[in-house]
Amino acid sequence: KVICDKNFMDIIVNRIDAGKYWTDSGASFGVLPRAIWGKEVQTDELHRRMLALNLLLICLPERVILVDTGLGNRLSEKQISIYNPSPFMLPVSLAELGVRDIDVTDVILTHLHFDHCGGVITNFGDKERLTFPRAKYWIQKSEWEMAKHPDDLNKASYDFEHQLYLLEQSNQYELIEGNLDIAEGVTLIKTGGHTVGSQIVEIDTSSEFYIYPADIIPTFFHISLAVTSAYDLSRTETYKAKLYIYSRLKEKKGTLLLNHDPQRWEVNFSEIKYCK
């Protein structure tokens, strides 16, 4: 880990541990048969697998950008029984890097499922407030609208009033449509696929190139072009997103950052057969 340093004139990339949770194995692997992954992935008595919450912190000389916020500390008893989450580690992990909540200038939300935007709001016992009170939140407009007014297919995936109501009141969010450079070397790419407004993050430093694909490629098992989770709305869009990601990684000789893999964080392009 490299501590954010305002005197460092480049981009610093850090993994942030926001904890872990357990999710249904079949849904996680989608079309991938258990015969392929069953011997390598540990599951519990409820056939759940553990997923990491690997968030991304991007430090620039005048900006501290957090990508996604994890589960937060406001889960219901039902959610706790379903997902068996660890304690919420985001504040502790940021503190280890010397980053306070008021230091975060930007929060990129790759999409608005609970395990990515749950930490937008923090419960302090007798009150709730935005976890990062000075930040601007970057969200695809189509994702925000779906979260706020989900159709029948998406109702179970979003809980806008619980997760995002304070953000809406604060007016500290920016709804974007398509691709956008939000800082020099930091680009948001709208892909869709996992959700209607999923976006990935490209980071181009003076010496390294990274892509944080979020749930387009959540774990090492999902690197295959054909493997998508059962939660993906469009396998075709996810497939096209992966083709784009691998072409960029090959072009830039870059590194893939995995947001849910408990064992792997960085995957060099040379390890991915689609980049050769």
C-alpha positions as CSV (number, residue, x, y, z in Angstrom):
1,K,0.0,0.0,0.0
2,V,1.1,3.5,-0.8
3,I,-0.2,6.3,1.3
4,C,-1.9,9.2,-0.6
5,D,0.7,12.0,-1.0
6,K,-0.4,15.4,-2.3
7,N,3.2,16.1,-3.1
8,F,3.4,13.1,-5.4
9,M,2.8,14.3,-9.0
10,D,1.3,11.1,-10.4
11,I,-1.6,8.8,-9.8
12,I,-1.4,6.3,-6.9
13,V,-3.7,3.3,-7.0
14,N,-4.6,1.4,-3.8
15,R,-6.8,-1.6,-3.0
16,I,-9.2,-0.8,-0.1
17,D,-10.6,-3.8,1.9
18,A,-14.2,-3.1,2.7
19,G,-14.9,-6.5,4.1
20,K,-16.4,-9.8,2.8
21,Y,-19.8,-11.4,2.4
22,W,-21.3,-14.7,1.2
23,T,-23.4,-15.1,-1.9
24,D,-25.2,-17.9,-3.7
25,S,-22.6,-19.9,-5.7
26,G,-24.9,-20.8,-8.5
27,A,-26.0,-17.3,-9.1
28,S,-22.4,-16.0,-8.9
29,F,-21.1,-18.4,-11.5
30,G,-24.2,-18.3,-13.8
31,V,-23.6,-20.6,-16.8
32,L,-20.4,-22.0,-15.5
33,P,-21.1,-25.6,-14.3
34,R,-20.3,-26.7,-10.8
35,A,-18.2,-29.5,-12.2
36,I,-15.7,-26.8,-13.3
37,W,-15.5,-24.6,-10.2
38,G,-16.7,-26.9,-7.5
39,K,-13.3,-28.4,-6.6
40,E,-11.6,-25.0,-6.4
41,V,-14.1,-22.8,-4.6
42,Q,-15.0,-23.4,-1.0
43,T,-18.7,-23.1,-0.2
44,D,-20.7,-23.3,3.1
45,E,-23.6,-25.4,4.1
46,L,-26.0,-23.1,2.3
47,H,-24.0,-23.4,-0.9
48,R,-22.7,-19.9,-0.6
49,R,-19.2,-18.7,-1.6
50,M,-17.3,-15.9,0.0
51,L,-16.7,-12.7,-2.0
52,A,-14.3,-9.9,-1.2
53,L,-15.2,-6.3,-1.3
54,N,-12.1,-4.9,-3.0
55,L,-12.6,-1.2,-3.5
56,L,-10.3,1.1,-5.4
57,L,-8.7,4.3,-4.2
58,I,-7.2,6.6,-6.7
59,C,-5.0,9.4,-5.4
60,L,-4.0,12.4,-7.4
61,P,-2.3,15.6,-6.2
62,E,-5.5,17.4,-5.7
63,R,-8.1,14.6,-5.7
64,V,-8.9,11.5,-3.7
65,I,-11.2,9.3,-5.7
66,L,-12.9,6.2,-4.2
67,V,-14.5,3.7,-6.5
68,D,-17.6,2.0,-4.9
69,T,-18.5,1.9,-1.2
70,G,-19.2,-1.7,-0.3
71,L,-22.0,-2.9,1.9
72,G,-22.0,-0.2,4.6
73,N,-23.3,-0.8,8.1
74,R,-27.0,-0.5,7.6
75,L,-28.0,-4.0,6.5
76,S,-31.3,-5.4,7.7
77,E,-31.5,-8.6,9.8
78,K,-32.7,-10.4,6.7
79,Q,-29.8,-9.3,4.6
80,I,-27.4,-10.3,7.4
81,S,-28.8,-13.8,7.5
82,I,-28.7,-14.1,3.7
83,Y,-25.2,-12.7,3.1
84,N,-23.4,-13.3,6.5
85,P,-21.2,-10.1,6.0
86,S,-18.0,-9.3,7.9
87,P,-17.8,-6.0,9.8
88,F,-17.7,-3.0,7.5
89,M,-14.0,-2.4,7.0
90,L,-14.0,0.7,4.7
91,P,-13.4,3.4,7.3
92,V,-10.6,1.4,8.9
93,S,-8.9,0.6,5.6
94,L,-9.0,4.3,4.6
95,A,-7.6,5.3,8.0
96,E,-4.7,3.0,7.5
97,L,-3.7,5.1,4.5
98,G,-4.2,8.3,6.4
99,V,-7.4,9.1,4.5
100,R,-10.3,10.7,6.4
101,D,-13.9,10.8,5.2
102,I,-13.6,14.5,4.5
103,D,-10.5,13.9,2.4
104,V,-12.5,12.0,-0.3
105,T,-13.3,14.4,-3.1
106,D,-15.0,12.0,-5.5
107,V,-16.9,8.7,-5.3
108,I,-17.4,6.7,-8.5
109,L,-20.3,4.2,-8.3
110,T,-19.9,1.5,-10.9
111,H,-23.5,0.6,-10.4
112,L,-26.1,0.8,-7.6
113,H,-26.5,-2.7,-6.3
114,F,-26.3,-2.9,-2.5
115,D,-22.8,-4.3,-2.3
116,H,-21.5,-1.3,-4.2
117,C,-23.5,1.6,-2.9
118,G,-24.5,0.5,0.5
119,G,-21.6,2.5,2.1
120,V,-22.8,5.8,0.6
121,I,-24.7,6.3,3.9
122,T,-23.4,5.5,7.4
123,N,-25.4,4.8,10.5
124,F,-24.0,6.5,13.6
125,G,-26.5,5.1,16.0
126,D,-28.9,8.0,16.5
127,K,-28.5,9.5,13.0
128,E,-27.4,8.8,9.5
129,R,-25.3,10.9,7.1
130,L,-23.3,10.7,3.9
131,T,-20.1,8.7,4.6
132,F,-18.1,11.1,2.5
133,P,-19.7,14.4,3.1
134,R,-17.6,16.5,0.8
135,A,-17.4,14.2,-2.2
136,K,-19.1,14.4,-5.6
137,Y,-20.7,11.1,-6.6
138,W,-20.4,10.0,-10.3
139,I,-23.2,7.8,-11.5
140,Q,-24.5,6.9,-14.9
141,K,-27.9,8.5,-15.5
142,S,-29.5,5.3,-16.7
143,E,-28.4,3.5,-13.6
144,W,-29.8,6.2,-11.3
145,E,-33.1,6.2,-13.1
146,M,-33.4,2.4,-12.9
147,A,-32.5,2.4,-9.2
148,K,-35.1,5.1,-8.5
149,H,-37.8,3.6,-10.7
150,P,-37.0,-0.1,-11.2
151,D,-39.1,-2.2,-13.5
152,D,-40.4,-5.6,-12.5
153,L,-37.1,-7.3,-13.6
154,N,-35.0,-5.1,-11.4
155,K,-37.1,-4.4,-8.3
156,A,-35.2,-6.9,-6.2
157,S,-31.9,-5.4,-7.1
158,Y,-32.4,-1.8,-5.9
159,D,-33.5,-0.1,-2.7
160,F,-33.2,3.6,-3.6
161,E,-35.0,5.1,-0.6
162,H,-32.8,3.1,1.8
163,Q,-29.4,3.5,0.1
164,L,-29.5,6.8,-1.8
165,Y,-32.1,9.1,-0.4
166,L,-29.6,11.3,1.5
167,L,-27.4,11.6,-1.6
168,E,-30.4,12.8,-3.6
169,Q,-31.2,15.4,-0.9
170,S,-27.6,16.6,-0.8
171,N,-27.4,17.2,-4.6
172,Q,-23.8,16.1,-4.5
173,Y,-24.1,13.7,-7.4
174,E,-23.4,14.1,-11.1
175,L,-25.4,12.0,-13.5
176,I,-23.4,11.3,-16.7
177,E,-24.4,9.7,-20.0
178,G,-21.7,7.6,-21.6
179,N,-17.9,7.9,-21.2
180,L,-16.2,10.7,-19.3
181,D,-12.7,11.8,-18.2
182,I,-13.3,12.9,-14.6
183,A,-9.6,13.6,-14.0
184,E,-6.4,13.4,-16.0
185,G,-5.8,9.7,-16.4
186,V,-9.1,8.6,-14.9
187,T,-11.8,7.7,-17.4
188,L,-15.3,6.2,-16.9
189,I,-16.5,3.9,-19.6
190,K,-20.2,3.0,-19.8
191,T,-20.6,-0.7,-20.6
192,G,-24.0,-1.9,-19.4
193,G,-24.2,-5.6,-19.2
194,H,-24.3,-6.3,-15.5
195,T,-26.9,-3.5,-15.0
196,V,-28.3,-1.0,-17.5
197,G,-25.9,1.7,-16.4
198,S,-22.8,-0.3,-15.3
199,Q,-19.5,1.6,-15.8
200,I,-15.9,0.6,-15.6
201,V,-12.9,2.7,-14.6
202,E,-9.6,3.1,-16.6
203,I,-6.6,4.5,-14.8
204,D,-3.6,5.6,-16.9
205,T,-0.6,6.6,-14.8
206,S,2.8,7.7,-16.1
207,S,4.0,4.1,-15.8
208,E,1.0,1.7,-15.4
209,F,-2.4,1.2,-16.9
210,Y,-5.3,-0.4,-14.9
211,I,-8.9,-1.3,-15.5
212,Y,-11.4,-1.8,-12.7
213,P,-14.2,-3.7,-14.3
214,A,-16.4,-4.1,-11.2
215,D,-19.0,-6.8,-11.8
216,I,-18.3,-7.2,-15.5
217,I,-15.3,-9.3,-14.3
218,P,-15.8,-9.7,-10.5
219,T,-13.5,-12.7,-10.0
220,F,-10.8,-14.6,-11.8
221,F,-13.3,-17.3,-12.8
222,H,-15.2,-14.6,-14.7
223,I,-12.3,-13.7,-17.0
224,S,-13.6,-16.2,-19.6
225,L,-15.7,-14.4,-22.3
226,A,-18.5,-16.9,-21.9
227,V,-18.8,-16.8,-18.1
228,T,-21.2,-14.3,-16.7
229,S,-23.1,-14.2,-13.4
230,A,-26.8,-14.9,-13.2
231,Y,-27.2,-11.3,-12.1
232,D,-26.1,-9.8,-15.4
233,L,-29.0,-8.3,-17.3
234,S,-27.4,-8.7,-20.7
235,R,-24.8,-11.4,-21.3
236,T,-24.2,-9.9,-24.8
237,E,-23.3,-6.5,-23.4
238,T,-21.1,-8.1,-20.8
239,Y,-19.3,-10.1,-23.5
240,K,-18.8,-7.0,-25.6
241,A,-17.5,-5.1,-22.5
242,K,-14.9,-7.9,-21.9
243,L,-13.8,-7.7,-25.5
244,Y,-13.2,-4.0,-25.1
245,I,-11.4,-4.5,-21.7
246,Y,-9.0,-7.1,-23.2
247,S,-8.2,-5.0,-26.2
248,R,-7.3,-2.1,-24.0
249,L,-5.3,-4.2,-21.6
250,K,-3.4,-5.7,-24.6
251,E,-2.8,-2.3,-26.2
252,K,-1.6,-0.7,-22.9
253,K,0.1,-3.8,-21.4
254,G,-2.1,-3.2,-18.4
255,T,-3.5,-4.8,-15.3
256,L,-7.0,-5.9,-14.4
257,L,-8.2,-5.2,-10.8
258,L,-10.8,-7.7,-9.5
259,N,-13.4,-6.3,-7.1
260,H,-14.8,-9.5,-5.6
261,D,-12.0,-12.1,-5.7
262,P,-10.8,-13.2,-2.3
263,Q,-7.4,-14.3,-3.6
264,R,-6.6,-12.1,-6.6
265,W,-6.6,-8.4,-6.9
266,E,-4.2,-7.7,-9.8
267,V,-4.1,-9.8,-13.0
268,N,-1.5,-8.8,-15.5
269,F,-2.6,-8.8,-19.2
270,S,0.0,-11.5,-19.9
271,E,-2.0,-13.9,-17.7
272,I,-5.2,-13.4,-19.8
273,K,-5.3,-15.5,-23.0
274,Y,-7.6,-13.1,-24.7
275,C,-4.9,-10.4,-24.5
276,K,-2.3,-12.5,-26.3
